[in-house]
C-alpha cells in the first residue's frame, strides 16, 4: 500500500460505473488521498439502463464511495477542453482543499464516428477527438502545473494515453494521433517541470473492459451482427492475443496510477508505461 495521506487528487472523466476514472479515484482514496472527481455534465438518461437499475448516478455515486472510505471528495461537472471551465474547476478545488498534489488526465472522447478509414473521416469527428484528448490534457495539466510551480512542487501529473499511442491501428487514426500526442506532451512537460520535482508520466493501457468497449463495438460492428455480439467477440479475440490471457480491468490501470501518484515513483518522469498484459512491450 502507498501512503497518500494528506494528498489532494483530481481525476477527470470519472463518472462511469465501470470506467478507468472511477477505478483510479477510488484506489487513490483507498491509499489515503482526498479525491476530486470530474466529468462532463450528463443527464441520467445518458447512463446505461443496467447501471441506473443498480442505483448508479454518475459522479454523485463516486463521491459517495470515496466519502464512505473516510476521505473528502468533491464532484464537479467540467468540460476539460474549455479553458474557462478548467480554471474554474481548479479554483473550486483550491478553495475547498487549499492545494492540489496529483492530477490524473483520464477524460477521453467517446468512440463513434471517428472509427473509420481516414478517407471517410469527417473533419468534425477528427476535431472532437483532438479537442477532448489532447486539448483537455493540455489545459488541465497547464492549470494544475501553474499551481504546483507557484508553490515550488512537488507534484504528480499522470495522463492516460493508450497502446494506440505507441502503435497505429487501422480505423483508429485520429485516436492514435491523439494518444501519440499525449506521449510527446508528457515527455516535454516532464522536462519542463523536473526542476520543481513535479513528475509527469503517462499510462498506456491495452483494451480495458469498460463502457467504452460498448461504443467501440457499436462503431465497428459488421453487418448482420449485433453490437453486443461484436463486443463479446472483441473481448474474446483480445483475450487470445494478450500473453497474460485477458483484457485489462479498470483496477489494473488504477494500480499503476496509484504507484505513479506515490513517492515510490519519485525518480520516474517522462515515461509512457504499457499496462496491457504483455500485448505491448515497449
C-alpha positions in Angstrom: 0.0 0.0 0.0 1.1 3.6 -0.7 0.8 6.5 1.7 -1.2 9.3 0.1 -2.4 10.7 3.4 -2.9 14.5 3.2 -2.7 14.5 -0.6 -5.4 16.0 -2.9 -6.0 14.4 -6.2 -8.1 15.4 -9.3 -9.3 12.6 -11.6 -11.1 13.7 -14.8 -13.6 11.6 -16.6 -14.6 9.7 -13.5 -18.4 9.3 -13.8 -18.6 5.9 -15.4 -19.7 2.9 -13.3 -17.1 0.6 -14.9 -14.7 3.2 -16.1 -11.0 3.7 -15.5 -11.7 7.0 -13.9 -13.8 5.6 -11.1 -11.3 2.8 -10.5 -8.4 5.3 -10.2 -10.4 7.7 -8.0 -11.4 5.0 -5.5 -7.9 3.5 -5.5 -6.3 6.8 -4.6 -8.9 7.3 -1.9 -8.0 3.8 -0.5 -4.4 5.0 -0.4 -5.4 8.0 1.7 -5.9 10.8 -0.7 -8.9 13.2 -0.8 -10.2 13.0 -4.4 -12.0 15.4 -6.6 -13.7 13.7 -9.5 -14.9 15.5 -12.6 -16.8 14.7 -15.7 -18.7 16.5 -18.4 -22.3 17.1 -17.3 -24.7 14.5 -18.4 -28.3 13.6 -17.6 -29.4 10.3 -16.0 -30.8 9.5 -19.5 -27.2 9.1 -20.7 -26.4 6.4 -18.1 -26.8 2.8 -19.2 -30.2 1.3 -18.1 -28.4 -1.6 -16.2 -26.3 0.9 -14.3 -29.4 3.0 -13.4 -31.1 -0.2 -12.2 -28.1 -0.8 -10.0 -28.6 2.7 -8.4 -25.7 4.3 -10.3 -26.0 8.1 -10.7 -22.6 9.0 -12.1 -20.3 11.4 -10.2 -22.5 11.6 -7.1 -22.1 7.8 -6.7 -18.3 8.1 -7.0 -18.2 10.9 -4.4 -20.4 8.8 -2.0 -17.9 5.8 -2.4 -14.9 8.0 -1.6 -16.6 9.6 1.4 -17.6 6.2 2.7 -13.9 5.4 2.9 -13.5 8.4 5.3 -11.9 10.6 2.7 -13.1 14.0 1.5 -14.4 14.3 -2.1 -16.0 16.8 -4.5 -17.8 16.1 -7.7 -17.5 18.8 -10.4 -19.0 18.9 -13.9 -16.4 20.4 -16.2 -15.6 20.3 -19.9 -11.8 19.7 -19.9 -11.5 21.2 -23.4 -12.8 24.6 -22.2 -10.1 26.7 -20.5 -12.5 28.8 -18.6 -14.2 25.8 -17.1 -10.9 24.2 -16.3 -9.7 27.3 -14.5 -13.0 27.4 -12.5 -12.7 23.7 -11.6 -9.1 24.2 -10.3 -10.2 27.3 -8.4 -13.0 25.3 -6.7 -10.6 22.6 -5.7 -8.1 25.1 -4.2 -11.0 26.9 -2.4 -12.0 23.7 -0.7 -8.7 22.0 -0.1 -6.1 24.7 -0.4 -3.7 22.6 -2.5 -3.5 20.1 -5.3 -0.9 17.3 -5.4 -2.0 14.9 -8.0 -3.7 15.2 -11.4 -4.9 12.3 -13.4 -5.9 13.2 -17.0 -8.3 10.5 -17.7 -11.2 12.2 -19.6 -11.4 10.9 -23.2 -13.7 11.4 -26.3 -16.5 8.9 -26.9 -15.6 6.4 -29.7 -18.0 6.6 -32.6 -17.8 8.5 -35.9 -14.0 8.6 -35.7 -13.6 4.8 -36.0 -13.5 4.8 -39.8 -10.8 4.8 -42.5 -9.1 8.2 -42.9 -10.6 8.7 -46.4 -14.0 8.6 -44.7 -13.1 10.6 -41.6 -15.1 13.8 -41.2 -13.3 16.9 -40.0 -15.7 17.5 -37.1 -15.1 13.9 -35.9 -11.3 14.5 -36.1 -11.6 17.8 -34.2 -13.8 16.3 -31.4 -11.2 13.6 -30.6 -8.3 16.1 -30.6 -10.3 18.6 -28.6 -11.0 16.3 -25.7 -8.0 14.0 -25.7 -5.2 16.5 -26.5 -6.6 19.9 -25.7 -8.2 18.6 -22.5 -4.9 17.0 -21.3 -3.0 20.3 -22.1 -5.5 22.6 -20.3 -5.8 20.5 -17.2 -2.1 19.9 -17.0 -1.3 23.6 -17.5 -3.8 24.8 -14.8 -2.5 22.3 -12.2 1.1 22.8 -13.2 0.8 26.5 -12.6 -0.3 25.9 -9.0 2.4 23.3 -8.4 5.1 25.5 -9.8 3.9 28.5 -7.8 4.2 26.6 -4.6 7.6 25.1 -5.6 6.4 21.5 -6.0 6.4 18.6 -5.6 3.5 17.0 -7.5 2.4 14.3 -9.9 0.7 14.6 -13.3 -0.5 11.3 -14.8 -2.1 11.2 -18.2 -3.9 8.2 -19.8 -2.6 7.5 -23.2 -3.0 4.1 -24.8 -1.3 1.2 -26.6 -2.7 3.1 -29.6 -0.3 5.9 -28.6 2.6 3.7 -29.5 1.3 1.7 -32.5 -1.0 2.8 -35.3 -4.2 0.9 -35.8 -6.4 0.9 -38.9 -9.7 2.9 -38.5 -8.3 4.4 -35.3 -6.2 7.1 -37.0 -7.3 10.2 -35.1 -7.5 8.3 -31.8 -3.9 7.1 -32.4 -2.8 10.6 -33.3 -4.3 12.0 -30.0 -2.7 9.3 -27.9 0.7 9.7 -29.6 0.4 13.4 -28.9 -0.1 12.7 -25.2 3.1 10.7 -25.1 5.1 13.5 -26.7 3.4 16.1 -24.4 4.2 14.0 -21.4 7.9 13.9 -22.3 8.1 17.7 -22.9 6.2 18.6 -19.8 8.3 16.2 -17.7 11.5 18.1 -18.7 10.0 21.5 -18.0 8.7 20.6 -14.6 11.5 18.4 -13.3 13.3 21.3 -11.5 10.3 21.7 -9.3 10.2 17.9 -8.5 7.0 17.5 -10.4 6.8 14.1 -12.0 4.9 13.7 -15.3 4.1 10.3 -16.7 1.6 8.5 -18.9 -0.1 5.1 -18.7 -0.7 3.2 -22.0 -3.5 0.6 -21.4 -4.4 -2.0 -23.8 -8.1 -2.8 -24.2 -9.9 -2.3 -20.9 -13.3 -3.8 -20.3 -15.3 -0.6 -19.7 -18.3 1.2 -21.1 -16.1 2.5 -23.9 -16.0 -1.0 -25.4 -19.7 -0.8 -26.0 -19.2 2.4 -28.1 -16.2 0.9 -29.9 -18.2 -2.2 -30.8 -21.2 -0.2 -32.0 -18.9 1.9 -34.2 -17.2 -1.2 -35.7 -20.0 -3.8 -35.8 -20.2 -5.6 -39.2 -23.5 -6.1 -41.0 -25.5 -9.0 -39.7 -24.1 -8.9 -36.1 -25.5 -7.0 -33.1 -23.2 -4.6 -31.2 -23.3 -6.8 -28.1 -22.3 -9.9 -30.2 -19.5 -7.9 -31.7 -18.4 -6.6 -28.2 -18.2 -10.2 -26.9 -16.2 -11.2 -30.0 -13.8 -8.3 -29.5 -13.2 -9.3 -25.9 -12.7 -13.0 -26.8 -10.3 -12.3 -29.6 -8.3 -9.9 -27.5 -8.1 -12.4 -24.6 -6.5 -14.8 -27.0 -3.9 -12.2 -28.2 -2.8 -11.0 -24.8 0.1 -13.0 -23.4 -1.4 -12.9 -19.8 -4.7 -14.2 -21.2 -7.2 -11.5 -20.6 -8.0 -7.9 -21.3 -7.5 -5.3 -18.6 -9.9 -4.3 -15.9 -10.1 -0.8 -14.5 -8.3 -1.9 -11.4 -5.2 -2.9 -13.4 -4.8 0.7 -14.6 -5.7 2.1 -11.1 -2.8 0.1 -9.6 -0.3 1.8 -11.9 -1.9 5.2 -11.3 -1.5 4.7 -7.5 2.1 3.8 -7.9 2.8 6.9 -10.1 0.9 9.1 -7.6 3.1 7.9 -4.7 6.6 8.7 -3.6 7.7 5.3 -4.8 7.8 6.8 -8.4 9.8 9.9 -7.4 12.7 9.1 -9.7 10.5 8.3 -12.7 9.4 11.0 -15.1 8.6 11.4 -18.8 7.6 7.7 -19.2 4.7 6.2 -21.0 4.2 2.8 -19.3 2.3 0.0 -21.1 -0.3 -1.8 -18.9 -1.5 -4.3 -21.4 -0.8 -7.9 -20.1 2.1 -8.1 -22.5 0.3 -7.0 -25.7 2.6 -4.1 -25.9 6.2 -4.5 -24.6 7.7 -1.1 -25.2 
